Amino acid sequence: MQLLVLLTSTLGLFATGAYAVVARARTDIGARVYRISAALCFVSFLTAVSALTAEPQLASAPLGLPWIGMHFRLDSLSAFFVAIIDLGGVAASVYAIGYGAHEKEPARVLPFFCAFLAAMNAVLLADDAFVFLVAWELMSLTSWALVLAHHEAEENRSASFIYLVMASFGTLALLMAFGLLAGSVGGYEFSTIRTATHAPWIAGVALALMILGAGSKAGLAPLHVWLPLAHPAAPSHVSALMSGVMTKVAIYGFIRVVFDLLGPPAYWWSIPLLVLGAASAVLGVLYLTVESDLKKLLAYSTIENIGIVFVALGLALAFKSQGVPLVAALAFTAALYHALNHSLFKSLLFFVAGAVQGATGERNIERLGGLIHKMPRTAFVALGGVIAISALPPLNGFVSEWLVFQSILLSPSLPQWSLKLIIAAVGGALALSAALCAGGFVRAYGVAFLGRPRSEPATAATEADDWSLGAMAGLLLACLLAGLLPSLVISVISPTVMSVIGAQMPTPGGMPFLSIAPIAESRSSYNGVVLFIFIVFSALLAARVVHRFGSHASKRGPAWDCGYPDPAPSTQYTASSFSQPIRRVFANAVFLARDFVDMPAPGDTRPARFTLNITDRVMENIYRPISGGVTFCSTQLDRFHSLPIQGYLMLVFVALIVLLSGIAIWQ
């Protein structure tokens, strides 16, 4: 029954997109479409939550390819991710009722927005390779159209092209992976693949292809290059869906194939996940600490958080392969918990970025400042989102990262020394990324919301609309509840963990109220409510002590002006100033960062100019040479267009000789 409801809701989203095309002349079409999509996503969310503990449900339709058809399945794993996707869909739709009213060309957004939501749901409900790949490609194409919504800007067109190339590459990798798993008999149904026996080399190649296919969509380094380009190009509610939600579809696809369809894992499967996950976490957080574009900064943060999720999945594979299901369940719970958390706080922060951009027209935090006075309610929810994404208690980001570290601390029980050493290094990398992430978001929030306005648009900023504020407040409340009540969240996740791993974390029975203990209470435990009460009590006590003994001695006066008579806002510390130490340390190892200072000679009244250029080393060292090679080859091949008939005959003759020679050598 739940599967039919979800399929009907998915078709309803497609129909809503078609309605947006037919009724595009209506002045209120935007609000209508977003209200309908919010209602449909809310129904899907409730249905998915009710299906978490239900038995798997199957459905099929006589459509698609004749010998395959279309098969759908709703089990605990797909229900969990459907809940994440549609919760994000509800928030984005509600936010867009207000935010989308400013869209100049709503017809370029509305149909694709609904189709994008529907396609993501279809991927999660697919039970054969044909439906999965068709829905995956539809998801990529609709999101590409949304990235290209503001096509008048050259950088947006460039971003959409790179996104399309990376999406096509990922789909090709997935197609090859399913082709390998289906074998010569062509068993493309997931039930057939699940029961088949795969040779070790097939499983290994399929794993590599899934890392390429799902990793490129999720933003795993070095396949991440499209994220910092595509997310800023799309409208903010679409950016929230792409970053907070679509990346979870990629994680689902990876889990479905590697944990469900490939069969029992080997211990070495975890190594590429651990290495690439840790590299993504560190690379993403280093770039976010030096980035000044608010939406690019959030995109780099997505790369970091996806790295954390893949590290947790790698740990789950490592422990599962060694027959330690309890710790594997802990790591897998941490992965799902962090995926849920990331969808909440990243959507919230992209909404904040959209509100700031709508109020000021700026994404560069160097030209903001003082927004806490102009947009106090937005500043409040932004502060909550920053605390959550920085993994600070008592919000949700802390809990999931704490669970990841708990599973890392149990790695000495693994028998392989290679895994012990790699996981220890991964733990250090995650600790570094956690610290830098907090510093990076303190920098972004402080420069954008505190101090004095650095530009006229920031001075004239006004508060966001009520719909946008409502969506942001709802997500902040969800972040707070997921941080205060981790035992309830883990109880919701546990059926999914049990269905995939075959074990689950210890239940809260016998422990203090609302506490969690990853393995045993004697080793470690956490209670979000108690910690929240302690934080509130200690903060109030500290404030009272300071005001009691210090406020009477403080006096207000002009700010220290460094000897200048006019303390203009430009004399404040900038975002580049805050990030200079990190930039200098990692300038050659990670970034291609270069500072240029134009200092006028004595007597010259021109102002000094500081210019900072930061280039993605992955783009420069990997993708640009590949692009150059493709361009060179295509240029050379283009000469064949103008060959005479003798030339074409000679070409066919040479190709035939080479082919026959190859066959002769092979035999």
Phi and psi in degrees as a GROMACS rama.xvg file:
@    title "Ramachandran Plot"
@    xaxis  label "Phi"
@    yaxis  label "Psi"
@TYPE xy
-64.0653  -36.5054  GLN-2
-63.8124  -41.0709  LEU-3
-64.976  -37.9396  LEU-4
-62.7714  -43.5541  VAL-5
-66.2865  -40.7054  LEU-6
-64.6338  -39.5776  LEU-7
-64.7539  -41.142  THR-8
-64.425  -38.4129  SER-9
-63.4154  -44.9436  THR-10
-62.662  -35.3051  LEU-11
-62.1487  -37.9157  GLY-12
-65.9708  -42.0232  LEU-13
-60.0723  -43.3314  PHE-14
-65.056  -35.1372  ALA-15
-64.7486  -38.6911  THR-16
-62.2065  -41.2363  GLY-17
-65.2985  -38.5539  ALA-18
-61.8039  -36.6806  TYR-19
-62.7935  -31.6884  ALA-20
-73.8373  -45.6719  VAL-21
-65.7786  -41.8731  VAL-22
-101.626  29.4601  ALA-23
-64.9589  -17.76  ARG-24
-79.2625  -15.18  ALA-25
-68.1506  142.955  ARG-26
-75.0241  -25.6948  THR-27
-103.884  22.0378  ASP-28
-64.1425  -35.7351  ILE-29
-60.9319  -52.6093  GLY-30
-61.7293  -39.5859  ALA-31
-61.6298  -48.8424  ARG-32
-64.1337  -43.2942  VAL-33
-68.2313  -33.9555  TYR-34
-66.21  -43.0185  ARG-35
-64.7488  -44.6361  ILE-36
-64.9872  -36.0833  SER-37
-63.0015  -42.0896  ALA-38
-65.8992  -44.3985  ALA-39
-64.9821  -41.916  LEU-40
-66.1255  -35.9785  CYS-41
-65.8287  -41.0951  PHE-42
-61.6163  -43.7613  VAL-43
-64.2834  -39.3339  SER-44
-61.3501  -49.1482  PHE-45
-62.8157  -40.141  LEU-46
-64.6513  -42.0945  THR-47
-65.1608  -40.6466  ALA-48
-62.9641  -39.7037  VAL-49
-69.2911  -19.9073  SER-50
-92.8948  -0.411617  ALA-51
-61.3593  -36.0163  LEU-52
-104.264  4.95477  THR-53
-83.4281  163.57  ALA-54
-70.4022  152.006  GLU-55
-56.9184  140.222  PRO-56
-118.549  140.466  GLN-57
-121.682  151.217  LEU-58
-153.659  153.95  ALA-59
-142.943  160.163  SER-60
-139.332  140.481  ALA-61
-78.9381  52.9554  PRO-62
-122.658  -176.751  LEU-63
76.0373  -151.635  GLY-64
-70.468  141.703  LEU-65
-58.5559  -38.9286  PRO-66
-91.5044  2.67375  TRP-67
-119.01  -47.7787  ILE-68
74.9643  -162.639  GLY-69
-129.447  125.342  MET-70
-121.557  140.455  HIS-71
-129.442  151.463  PHE-72
-147.91  138.003  ARG-73
-123.732  111.683  LEU-74
-126.662  -171.213  ASP-75
-63.2542  -40.2175  SER-76
-64.9795  -50.0454  LEU-77
-66.6832  -34.2639  SER-78
-64.0092  -39.2336  ALA-79
-61.7189  -45.1542  PHE-80
-75.5463  -30.4495  PHE-81
-62.2158  -39.0759  VAL-82
-61.5261  -42.2741  ALA-83
-63.8818  -47.353  ILE-84
-62.8141  -44.3777  ILE-85
-79.7615  -25.6845  ASP-86
-64.8344  -42.6519  LEU-87
-64.3035  -35.6377  GLY-88
-65.5275  -39.1449  GLY-89
-62.2121  -48.6062  VAL-90
-62.127  -44.7891  ALA-91
-65.5748  -37.3929  ALA-92
-68.7714  -43.4483  SER-93
-63.3172  -44.6316  VAL-94
-58.8968  -40.169  TYR-95
-73.5595  -17.0763  ALA-96
-59.1808  -38.8905  ILE-97
-89.0111  -48.93  GLY-98
-64.716  -38.9462  TYR-99
-71.2313  -12.7211  GLY-100
-64.9281  -20.3962  ALA-101
-90.5758  0.148795  HIS-102
-68.6969  128.128  GLU-103
-74.1694  -35.9546  LYS-104
-126.291  76.8817  GLU-105
-61.9384  -24.7405  PRO-106
-65.8439  -19.2318  ALA-107
-85.4897  -7.31766  ARG-108
-115.677  -48.3081  VAL-109
-58.1506  -51.1786  LEU-110
-61.1431  -41.2018  PRO-111
-73.8422  -29.5057  PHE-112
-61.7824  -48.2222  PHE-113
-67.0066  -43.2994  CYS-114
-64.4895  -34.1353  ALA-115
-62.6038  -46.0233  PHE-116
-62.7058  -43.2412  LEU-117
-64.301  -41.2923  ALA-118
-64.5004  -39.6714  ALA-119
-63.1302  -40.7001  MET-120
-63.8673  -39.3915  ASN-121
-64.299  -37.6531  ALA-122
-59.729  -42.5627  VAL-123
-71.6452  -24.4838  LEU-124
-95.3533  -5.4757  LEU-125
-66.8445  142.776  ALA-126
-127.839  17.184  ASP-127
-150.018  161.572  ASP-128
-64.8208  -33.1004  ALA-129
-64.3886  -51.2855  PHE-130
-63.7797  -41.3364  VAL-131
-58.8724  -48.7921  PHE-132
-71.4125  -38.1158  LEU-133
-63.8385  -45.0224  VAL-134
-66.101  -38.3611  ALA-135
-61.7581  -45.3913  TRP-136
-66.8177  -38.9203  GLU-137
-63.344  -39.3363  LEU-138
-60.0077  -42.7199  MET-139
-66.8246  -43.4868  SER-140
-68.1005  -41.5948  LEU-141
-67.0735  -39.1989  THR-142
-68.6715  -33.6746  SER-143
-62.5719  -42.3119  TRP-144
-63.2181  -34.1584  ALA-145
-71.8823  -35.5575  LEU-146
-63.2459  -32.8641  VAL-147
-89.0443  9.36839  LEU-148
-58.555  -42.2329  ALA-149
-98.7172  68.9707  HIS-150
-75.5016  -10.9096  HIS-151
-68.0557  -20.4554  GLU-152
-88.6112  132.567  ALA-153
-61.229  -39.8829  GLU-154
-65.6821  -30.6245  GLU-155
-69.9287  -39.8593  ASN-156
-64.1414  -40.9472  ARG-157
-64.3264  -41.8584  SER-158
-63.1452  -41.3193  ALA-159
-66.7559  -35.2746  SER-160
-65.823  -45.8905  PHE-161
-64.3051  -38.9945  ILE-162
-63.4146  -41.4073  TYR-163
-64.282  -40.9237  LEU-164
-63.3531  -46.7012  VAL-165
-66.6087  -37.1273  MET-166
-66.2477  -40.855  ALA-167
-65.2222  -40.3894  SER-168
-61.144  -43.1567  PHE-169
-64.2922  -41.7874  GLY-170
-64.3938  -39.4358  THR-171
-60.7369  -42.5668  LEU-172
-63.0275  -41.5417  ALA-173
-65.6038  -40.3093  LEU-174
-59.7956  -43.5806  LEU-175
-67.0074  -37.3005  MET-176
-63.0963  -47.1603  ALA-177
-67.383  -33.9656  PHE-178
-61.9569  -42.8348  GLY-179
-62.4162  -44.4414  LEU-180
-70.5243  -31.5122  LEU-181
-72.0699  -29.5077  ALA-182
73.42  -171.887  GLY-183
-70.8209  -21.2351  SER-184
-81.2476  -13.8292  VAL-185
72.25  41.0908  GLY-186
-84.2776  86.4002  GLY-187
-87.5445  -7.78181  TYR-188
-71.5899  140.605  GLU-189
-62.7653  -33.0171  PHE-190
-64.2693  -35.2248  SER-191
-70.7388  -44.9071  THR-192
-63.206  -37.4338  ILE-193
-64.6459  -36.6603  ARG-194
-91.213  -8.30829  THR-195
-76.8776  157.707  ALA-196
-101.076  124.334  THR-197
-106.736  134.235  HIS-198
-62.2644  150.535  ALA-199
-56.1018  -37.4369  PRO-200
-70.4782  -32.9628  TRP-201
-66.5619  -42.9213  ILE-202
-62.6025  -40.329  ALA-203
-65.3976  -44.1725  GLY-204
-65.9639  -40.4376  VAL-205
-63.2408  -38.6797  ALA-206
-60.7135  -45.8484  LEU-207
-61.461  -41.2432  ALA-208
-67.5961  -35.4705  LEU-209
-68.1325  -36.3926  MET-210
-61.8753  -41.1011  ILE-211
-68.6834  -46.5169  LEU-212
-72.2983  -55.3586  GLY-213
-73.4816  -35.4518  ALA-214
-64.912  -36.0504  GLY-215
-67.6668  -34.5284  SER-216
-75.4413  -33.8574  LYS-217
-77.4959  -25.8087  ALA-218
98.6751  29.1861  GLY-219
-77.148  131.112  LEU-220
-65.9402  142.856  ALA-221
-92.9206  27.7523  PRO-222
-97.707  19.163  LEU-223
-93.9845  -2.56633  HIS-224
-61.3809  -22.0354  VAL-225
-77.7942  -24.9316  TRP-226
-61.6951  -52.3144  LEU-227
-66.0283  -12.0655  PRO-228
-95.9397  -43.8993  LEU-229
-77.9175  -39.4134  ALA-230
-61.9476  -44.5577  HIS-231
-67.024  -25.4759  PRO-232
-74.5614  -31.9537  ALA-233
-79.6752  157.521  ALA-234
-58.0562  153.458  PRO-235
-63.4498  -36.9027  SER-236
-70.3023  -26.6185  HIS-237
-74.9943  -39.6058  VAL-238
-58.4897  -40.3955  SER-239
-62.2966  -40.4557  ALA-240
-68.4413  -42.5246  LEU-241
-66.1987  -41.0907  MET-242
-83.4901  -46.588  SER-243
-84.618  -22.98  GLY-244
-118.608  -52.4665  VAL-245
-61.087  -35.8758  MET-246
-62.7236  -25.6416  THR-247
-73.9176  -30.0152  LYS-248
-62.9464  -39.6806  VAL-249
-64.5172  -41.2369  ALA-250
-63.4407  -41.1632  ILE-251
-59.4016  -46.6166  TYR-252
-59.2996  -40.6841  GLY-253
-64.5898  -45.8387  PHE-254
-63.9018  -43.3055  ILE-255
-58.0954  -43.9254  ARG-256
-79.0078  -50.4431  VAL-257
-75.8564  -40.2342  VAL-258
-89.6137  -22.6642  PHE-259
-110.57  -44.3289  ASP-260
-96.671  -25.6223  LEU-261
-78.7675  -17.2065  LEU-262
94.4138  -170.002  GLY-263
-58.0856  134.181  PRO-264
-82.2667  155.028  PRO-265
-96.7207  154.715  ALA-266
-63.5058  -31.181  TYR-267
-71.9781  -13.9763  TRP-268
-59.6177  -29.3474  TRP-269
-74.6631  -22.9366  SER-270
-63.3273  -50.1772  ILE-271
-62.1152  -32.8607  PRO-272
-67.3234  -42.4609  LEU-273
-65.0167  -44.4644  LEU-274
-67.997  -49.4856  VAL-275
-67.656  -36.0084  LEU-276
-64.4257  -45.8391  GLY-277
-65.123  -41.2903  ALA-278
-61.953  -41.2047  ALA-279
-63.0785  -43.5911  SER-280
-60.9651  -46.2932  ALA-281
-72.0489  -44.7146  VAL-282
-62.714  -45.1357  LEU-283
-62.3932  -42.7736  GLY-284
-72.8607  -31.5828  VAL-285
-66.8257  -40.659  LEU-286
-68.7188  -35.7725  TYR-287
-68.9755  -27.0929  LEU-288
-71.8774  -18.3946  THR-289
-113.275  -3.12078  VAL-290
-84.2087  138.909  GLU-291
-106.372  -17.0942  SER-292
-76.8574  120.92  ASP-293
-59.3062  -43.3323  LEU-294
-76.4456  -33.0924  LYS-295
-65.4081  -39.0464  LYS-296
-58.3645  -43.4898  LEU-297
-67.8749  -34.3964  LEU-298
-64.4921  -42.0603  ALA-299
-64.8868  -34.3743  TYR-300
-63.3768  -34.7896  SER-301
-61.2034  -41.9209  THR-302
-59.0152  -41.6203  ILE-303
-62.695  -47.8646  GLU-304
-69.6483  -34.3495  ASN-305
-63.9237  -36.1713  ILE-306
-60.5936  -41.096  GLY-307
-62.8411  -42.7683  ILE-308
-62.5613  -43.2621  VAL-309
-69.7159  -31.5758  PHE-310
-62.0201  -44.5398  VAL-311
-63.7755  -38.8939  ALA-312
-66.0142  -37.999  LEU-313
-62.7639  -40.8307  GLY-314
-63.5049  -41.0268  LEU-315
-62.2047  -41.669  ALA-316
-63.6801  -42.49  LEU-317
-62.1183  -47.2407  ALA-318
-72.2825  -34.6327  PHE-319
-66.2967  -39.1654  LYS-320
-66.596  -24.898  SER-321
-96.4614  9.45994  GLN-322
69.7559  35.9925  GLY-323
-116.284  73.5078  VAL-324
-66.0634  -29.2297  PRO-325
-65.9471  -44.587  LEU-326
-72.3518  -35.105  VAL-327
-60.7172  -39.8223  ALA-328
-64.6169  -37.8227  ALA-329
-61.283  -48.2678  LEU-330
-65.33  -40.459  ALA-331
-68.0319  -38.0519  PHE-332
-60.5681  -42.7456  THR-333
-61.018  -39.8905  ALA-334
-63.9094  -47.5608  ALA-335
-67.397  -39.7254  LEU-336
-61.5453  -42.6044  TYR-337
-71.5746  -33.7232  HIS-338
-61.5215  -44.2597  ALA-339
-62.4994  -46.8664  LEU-340
-61.043  -43.3552  ASN-341
-63.0716  -37.0159  HIS-342
-63.9446  -31.2012  SER-343
-77.7008  -57.4507  LEU-344
-76.4055  -25.4498  PHE-345
-75.0129  -38.3139  LYS-346
-61.293  -42.9768  SER-347
-57.5869  -46.7724  LEU-348
-71.6019  -31.9162  LEU-349
-68.9497  -34.0693  PHE-350
-62.9066  -41.4964  PHE-351
-61.4973  -43.5377  VAL-352
-60.6289  -39.6272  ALA-353
-66.2055  -39.416  GLY-354
-64.3316  -41.0803  ALA-355
-66.5718  -43.4245  VAL-356
-65.5168  -38.1819  GLN-357
-67.2715  -32.4221  GLY-358
-83.0051  -28.6255  ALA-359
-120.16  -19.1284  THR-360
75.0128  12.7382  GLY-361
-120.971  141.901  GLU-362
-113.991  -12.9829  ARG-363
-82.2838  115.469  ASN-364
-67.4722  -17.0842  ILE-365
-65.3413  -21.6176  GLU-366
-106.127  14.7771  ARG-367
-108.288  -148.195  LEU-368
112.23  144.173  GLY-369
70.2724  13.5636  GLY-370
-71.1126  -14.9415  LEU-371
-64.1557  -24.9337  ILE-372
-85.2093  -33.6275  HIS-373
-86.5694  -32.8677  LYS-374
-130.275  66.625  MET-375
-64.2987  -38.3577  PRO-376
-72.1144  -38.6317  ARG-377
-63.9528  -39.0633  THR-378
-63.1572  -35.9793  ALA-379
-66.6537  -48.6292  PHE-380
-67.8031  -32.3444  VAL-381
-64.3811  -39.1812  ALA-382
-61.6969  -41.5831  LEU-383
-62.2388  -42.6097  GLY-384
-64.1332  -38.2063  GLY-385
-66.2405  -40.4056  VAL-386
-64.1009  -41.1643  ILE-387
-65.179  -46.5254  ALA-388
-74.0361  -19.9745  ILE-389
-83.6291  3.41233  SER-390
60.2614  42.4606  ALA-391
-102.844  134.851  LEU-392
-69.6005  152.214  PRO-393
-101.369  19.4772  PRO-394
-83.505  178.024  LEU-395
-71.4496  -29.9371  ASN-396
-59.707  -32.591  GLY-397
-64.0717  -43.1392  PHE-398
-61.5817  -49.3768  VAL-399
-67.8139  -39.8041  SER-400
-68.4183  -34.0485  GLU-401
-63.2085  -39.1118  TRP-402
-65.4225  -38.0399  LEU-403
-61.7873  -45.1518  VAL-404
-67.0521  -32.6071  PHE-405
-62.6542  -40.5773  GLN-406
-70.8782  -32.8558  SER-407
-63.4781  -40.459  ILE-408
-65.8947  -17.3433  LEU-409
-92.89  2.21691  LEU-410
-66.8233  -25.3722  SER-411
-58.2878  -16.0265  PRO-412
-76.0407  -10.2124  SER-413
-72.8476  144.093  LEU-414
-79.285  -25.1387  PRO-415
-82.3817  123.591  GLN-416
-66.1733  -31.2279  TRP-417
-60.8647  -42.9747  SER-418
-68.2714  -39.2816  LEU-419
-58.4022  -46.5562  LYS-420
-68.7112  -42.8651  LEU-421
-65.4957  -42.8412  ILE-422
-67.7457  -34.7948  ILE-423
-62.7407  -43.6399  ALA-424
-65.7714  -38.059  ALA-425
-63.4435  -39.6434  VAL-426
-60.4391  -41.7038  GLY-427
-64.0207  -39.456  GLY-428
-65.0987  -40.4805  ALA-429
-67.175  -37.3575  LEU-430
-62.6573  -42.6316  ALA-431
-62.0389  -44.5554  LEU-432
-65.8341  -36.5377  SER-433
-63.4206  -43.0929  ALA-434
-66.8369  -45.3164  ALA-435
-66.6857  -33.6789  LEU-436
-62.5346  -45.0255  CYS-437
-60.5263  -44.5959  ALA-438
-63.3957  -40.0623  GLY-439
-64.4066  -39.4029  GLY-440
-80.0802  -27.7691  PHE-441
-61.7366  -42.6476  VAL-442
-60.867  -48.1891  ARG-443
-64.9495  -44.5437  ALA-444
-68.0056  -43.0715  TYR-445
-63.1529  -43.6183  GLY-446
-70.6475  -36.7607  VAL-447
-81.0168  -39.5819  ALA-448
-107.813  -23.5699  PHE-449
-101.704  -179.064  LEU-450
71.9336  -151.053  GLY-451
-114.71  153.175  ARG-452
-59.0567  136.719  PRO-453
-99.4259  0.177518  ARG-454
-152.358  164.648  SER-455
-62.9831  -44.2044  GLU-456
-58.6959  -37.6997  PRO-457
-67.572  -34.5088  ALA-458
-66.3953  -35.4521  THR-459
-95.7173  12.126  ALA-460
-65.2337  148.735  ALA-461
-127.357  162.479  THR-462
-66.4801  153.601  GLU-463
-70.5442  164.496  ALA-464
-72.4614  166.981  ASP-465
-67.1911  -36.6689  ASP-466
-62.8872  -45.5135  TRP-467
-63.6721  -43.9682  SER-468
-64.1132  -37.8333  LEU-469
-62.9364  -43.3904  GLY-470
-64.1144  -42.0618  ALA-471
-66.8623  -40.8142  MET-472
-65.1478  -37.8599  ALA-473
-62.525  -42.7966  GLY-474
-67.3182  -37.9183  LEU-475
-63.0871  -40.8491  LEU-476
-61.9853  -41.2887  LEU-477
-63.0987  -39.8688  ALA-478
-61.9044  -42.2528  CYS-479
-66.122  -44.9123  LEU-480
-65.3912  -40.3027  LEU-481
-66.5979  -22.8297  ALA-482
-86.0904  -35.8522  GLY-483
-80.2485  -31.2644  LEU-484
-119.362  59.3513  LEU-485
-64.8352  -28.6334  PRO-486
-64.2899  -36.2682  SER-487
-69.8084  -40.8826  LEU-488
-63.3816  -42.9652  VAL-489
-64.8402  -34.5956  ILE-490
-63.6009  -35.8316  SER-491
-70.2437  -37.6084  VAL-492
-75.9504  -28.585  ILE-493
-53.8252  -43.0105  SER-494
-58.0672  -36.8822  PRO-495
-66.3454  -43.9803  THR-496
-62.5622  -42.8327  VAL-497
-62.2983  -38.7524  MET-498
-70.2636  -27.6465  SER-499
-96.448  -44.8908  VAL-500
-93.3188  -30.6838  ILE-501
89.2239  10.2679  GLY-502
-152.817  171.531  ALA-503
-148.551  164.855  GLN-504
-64.2717  156.17  MET-505
-57.5963  140.887  PRO-506
-74.5894  158.55  THR-507
-70.5724  -3.56882  PRO-508
-59.3768  133.306  GLY-509
87.3309  -7.71747  GLY-510
-102.743  164.75  MET-511
-57.2619  158.999  PRO-512
-54.4078  125.733  PHE-513
62.6199  21.3346  LEU-514
-89.4902  157.482  SER-515
-127.911  147.61  ILE-516
-134.887  111.822  ALA-517
-54.8488  -44.2689  PRO-518
-120.994  -55.0616  ILE-519
-151.32  148.162  ALA-520
-63.525  -27.8018  GLU-521
-68.2265  -22.3313  SER-522
-88.8577  -49.1871  ARG-523
-166.941  151.119  SER-524
-153.648  163.015  SER-525
-147.003  137.32  TYR-526
-132.931  108.938  ASN-527
-66.8243  -36.1655  GLY-528
-66.6538  -45.3834  VAL-529
-62.2047  -42.1508  VAL-530
-65.7813  -37.3573  LEU-531
-64.57  -43.8027  PHE-532
-61.999  -41.278  ILE-533
-63.0861  -43.6203  PHE-534
-63.0187  -45.7029  ILE-535
-63.7028  -45.5051  VAL-536
-63.5724  -47.0165  PHE-537
-67.0033  -34.5974  SER-538
-67.5687  -43.2604  ALA-539
-65.7124  -39.2505  LEU-540
-64.5732  -44.0084  LEU-541
-63.4515  -41.6246  ALA-542
-62.9601  -40.5812  ALA-543
-66.8254  -40.4535  ARG-544
-64.0156  -43.0436  VAL-545
-63.404  -46.4055  VAL-546
-68.8626  -31.9689  HIS-547
-70.1425  -39.9111  ARG-548
-109.108  -11.984  PHE-549
-119.627  -26.1332  GLY-550
-66.033  -35.3025  SER-551
-69.381  -20.1696  HIS-552
-92.1542  -7.76518  ALA-553
-89.1852  147.623  SER-554
-132.282  145.607  LYS-555
-88.5673  139.445  ARG-556
-157.413  175.597  GLY-557
-65.3054  145.093  PRO-558
-66.7906  149.072  ALA-559
-61.9543  127.716  TRP-560
-110.106  15.9935  ASP-561
57.5612  25.6643  CYS-562
89.4987  -3.36426  GLY-563
-91.0553  143.833  TYR-564
-75.3703  -23.8944  PRO-565
-117.342  97.3706  ASP-566
-75.0456  77.0147  PRO-567
-71.1716  157.995  ALA-568
-57.1887  -25.2529  PRO-569
-68.5432  -12.6374  SER-570
-82.8458  -4.23711  THR-571
-70.0034  159.792  GLN-572
-62.741  135.889  TYR-573
-97.9627  171.724  THR-574
-63.2592  -37.7978  ALA-575
-64.7902  -34.8471  SER-576
-65.0525  -43.7745  SER-577
-64.1401  -35.8366  PHE-578
-89.9565  0.0408671  SER-579
-58.5945  -44.6965  GLN-580
-59.105  -44.7571  PRO-581
-63.7861  -40.6637  ILE-582
-63.772  -40.3749  ARG-583
-69.2041  -39.8743  ARG-584
-66.3749  -43.4137  VAL-585
-104.166  15.1853  PHE-586
-58.7795  -42.3716  ALA-587
-94.5825  -30.0763  ASN-588
-77.271  -37.3787  ALA-589
-118.779  -52.9238  VAL-590
-91.5705  164.292  PHE-591
-107.489  71.6592  LEU-592
-98.7837  129.812  ALA-593
-134.332  131.48  ARG-594
-99.7897  136.366  ASP-595
-127.022  126.26  PHE-596
-119.807  121.953  VAL-597
-100.99  97.3019  ASP-598
-102.185  111.786  MET-599
-61.3134  151.893  PRO-600
-70.3507  159.327  ALA-601
-55.0107  131.089  PRO-602
97.6159  -20.5766  GLY-603
-81.915  124.474  ASP-604
-86.7643  0.580175  THR-605
-64.1215  143.853  ARG-606
-72.2752  151.215  PRO-607
-70.6994  146.645  ALA-608
-123.464  134.681  ARG-609
-115.862  127.004  PHE-610
-124.052  135.172  THR-611
-123.208  125.928  LEU-612
-116.135  123.41  ASN-613
-124.211  127.178  ILE-614
-122.627  140.713  THR-615
-71.7668  116.402  ASP-616
-64.9991  -32.944  ARG-617
-62.9531  -43.5595  VAL-618
-63.0721  -42.4908  MET-619
-72.3531  -39.5013  GLU-620
-93.1619  -20.165  ASN-621
-113.424  -58.3081  ILE-622
-78.7237  -34.9406  TYR-623
-67.4593  -41.7901  ARG-624
-61.7376  -38.3147  PRO-625
-62.8693  -43.6166  ILE-626
-61.4437  -41.0655  SER-627
-63.8496  -39.5803  GLY-628
-64.6744  -42.1392  GLY-629
-63.5126  -42.1787  VAL-630
-63.1274  -41.819  THR-631
-63.0833  -46.7291  PHE-632
-63.7542  -42.5318  CYS-633
-65.786  -34.7665  SER-634
-65.1242  -41.6785  THR-635
-66.473  -42.3792  GLN-636
-68.7825  -24.1856  LEU-637
-62.8958  -22.0861  ASP-638
-65.2695  -25.5743  ARG-639
-69.7321  -14.5112  PHE-640
-64.5732  -27.5843  HIS-641
-108.435  21.8455  SER-642
-71.5752  147.66  LEU-643
-73.859  173.316  PRO-644
-62.4176  -33.7701  ILE-645
-65.324  -37.1278  GLN-646
-65.1399  -42.2224  GLY-647
-64.2597  -39.8901  TYR-648
-63.8386  -40.8906  LEU-649
-63.8922  -38.5194  MET-650
-64.4828  -44.0799  LEU-651
-64.1858  -39.971  VAL-652
-63.5556  -45.3266  PHE-653
-64.2063  -40.9436  VAL-654
-63.2264  -38.7578  ALA-655
-65.0203  -42.6098  LEU-656
-62.2786  -44.9554  ILE-657
-62.8412  -40.813  VAL-658
-65.0032  -46.9922  LEU-659
-64.6975  -37.2902  LEU-660
-64.0997  -40.6231  SER-661
-63.5393  -41.9772  GLY-662
-65.1756  -40.4995  ILE-663
-63.8194  -41.9845  ALA-664
-66.3472  -39.2472  ILE-665
-63.7864  -37.827  TRP-666
